[in-house]
Amino acid sequence: MICAIALIDPGSTERLSKLRRLTTRFGIPPRDVHGHITLASYIGGDEDGFISSCKAILSRYGAFSVPYDRVEIFDSSAVIVASPRKDGPLDAMQKDISEVWAAGLNEWTRRDMWRPHTSLFYSRQVELEPILKAMRKVFEPFAAQVDQIEFSYVDEEDRIKTIDRMKLP
């Protein structure tokens, strides 16, 4: 699977990592957050075509800000996420990619299912509500900056390897 992801700026990534590190209060070791929002996850057979097409689509966009306004648990899942608004350039980018590559995208990044987010914590063994409550207590809405897109290969064991990047003009 090849993922096209919008990278958020280092300061915003650190803000989200501070939220993630609150899990230490619950006996869960600290871990940094990978500051990104997945735009599309491609599972078709033309990986080079997908990347070059995305680069052409995304080159029409410049750097932009993404307003994060809540921390939540994804519906019926075991993931706490920071959720930005689904609007502006972020939404337009995802729409443009999904219009061209809909048949090759995984179910979660198809246009009708896509929910922009940055994952903060995942566990099927831990009660998430107390952790979410601690995160919400310190979370303040903010705007992250996006000026780069990364293309990553994700294997069957969820290991991630960056294969390309592009700077937004």
N, C-alpha and C positions, 0 to 999 in steps of 0.2 A: 504494500500500500504506500502511495506517495501522498504526503500532506502538504498543502499550501497553507502557511500560517503567517498571520500578521504579528510581528514582534513588537512588544511594547517597550517603552524606554526603561533604562536601568533604575531610575528613581521610583517609577511606578511598580516595577518588578519587586523592588525592595519593600515597598509598602505592603504588597501582597504576601511577601515572604514573612514579614513580621506577623501577619495574621496567621499564617501557617505554623509559625513557631509557637503560637499559643497552645498547641497540642501538648507541649511539654508539661503543662499543668495537669494533664490527664494521663501522664506516664507514657506518652508517645514521643519518641525521639524527634528532634528538630530536623527539618529538611527545607531546602530552598524551593521556591516555585520557579517553573520555567515560564517566564512572562510572555505568553502568546495567546492568540485567539485563532483557532482552526477555522479557515475559510472553506476548505474542501479536502476530502479524503478520497483519493482516486484508487479504485480497485480494478480498473480495466487493464488492457494489455498494452496500451501505447503510452508508456511512462514518459518517454522523451517528447512525444507530441503534446502530452498534457502539460509538461513543464514549459515548453516553448510557447504554447497557446496562452497559458496563464501569464507568462512574462509579457506577451503582447497586450493582453487585456489589462493587466495591472499597470503597465507603463503609462497609461492614460491618466493615472491618479497621482497626485502629489501626497506629501506627508500630511497627516491629519490627526485630530485628537478623538479619543474615544471616551465618553463619559461613563464611568463605572458608578452605579447608583445603588447596588444592593449585594448582599451576601445571602445565599440560599442553598437549600438542598434540592438537587434536581428531582423532579417528580419520580417517585418510586425507585430511587436509585440510592447508591451508597457513596455519593459524591457531594462534597460541599464546594460550591463555586462562587466566584465573584462574577457578577453579570453586568456587562455594559449594555447600554441601550442598543436596540436593534434598529438603527437608523443611520443616516448620513453615509459617508464614503464606505464605511465598513460593510453596511448592508448592501450598498450598490455593487461593491466588489464581489461579494458572495453571489449576488443575483446574476451578475455578468458571467461568472465562472459556471454557475449551475445551469444557465441557459444553454451553454455550449456543451457541457460535459455531464448533463443529468444522468444519462444511462450508465455512466461509469463511476458515479459517486456512491459511497456507502450510504446506508439508510439515514444516518445521523447528519450528513451534510447535504442531503437533497434539500432543495429549496423549502419544501413544506415542513420539514422536520428540524431545520437548522436553528439552533439557539446559541448565540455567541456567548462564550464564557471563558474564564480561566480557572482551571481546576486548582483547588487549594488543598483538599484532603480526600482520600478515598479509603474506605474500609467497610467490609461486610461484617467484621467482628466487633466493632466499636459502636456504642450509642452515639449518634451524631448530634442530637439535639443539644446536649450540654456544650459541645464544642462550638456549634453554630451560635449559641447564645453568647459565649465568650467572645467570639469573633465579631458579632453584631454590636457588642457593647463598645468596642474600640474602633469599628469601621466608620470612616467618614467618606462620603462621596468625593470623587476626584476625577480628573481627566488625564488619561494616559496619552502619550504621544506615540504614533506609529510612523516610522520612516523606512522600515525594511520589511521585506517578505522573505521567508525562508521556505525551502523545499526540503522535506525530510522523508527518508525511507523508514518505514516501521515494519519490522519483521513479525513473524507469527508469535514470537515471545514478547512482543511489545518493546523490543530494543529499538532505539531511535538513532539514526545516523543522518546528519545534515549532509545533503548532497549539492545544494546550490543556495545562493542568496541573491537578492536584488535590492538595490536602494531605490526608493520611490523618488521621483524627480521633485 
